[in-house]
Amino acid sequence: MNKNRKLYKSIGEVSKEISISTHTLRFWEKEFKQIKPQILAGKRRYYDRNTIVKLKKIKFLLKDKGLTINGVKKFLVNENFFNLDENSNNTINTSKTNLK
């Protein structure tokens, strides 16, 4: 468990790290499908580093940039779309090269 504590942070630790209340984190978990904490014994939430980075990005977009929740959802979907699109283009470019 000590090793896992280094890999994962509790909701309280994350709340302090990014200066957002725990109930806001739970709300964001319901609103944003990208936020998936590990639920361990006693129904305690633990967040990995990638999830914490996503939470910081959501906080920045909501609080600093003034986007709405729907705006942030669209941003996150488009961000994932571009990452997938880029991979698809690489595959397509490889196929086109093989055809020439």
Secondary structure, 3 states (H helix, E strand, C coil): CHHHHHHCEEHHHHHHHHCCCHHHHHHHHHHCCCCCCEEEHHHEEEECHHHHHHHHHHHHHHHHCCCCHHHHHHHHHHHHHHHHHHHHHHHHHHHHHHHC
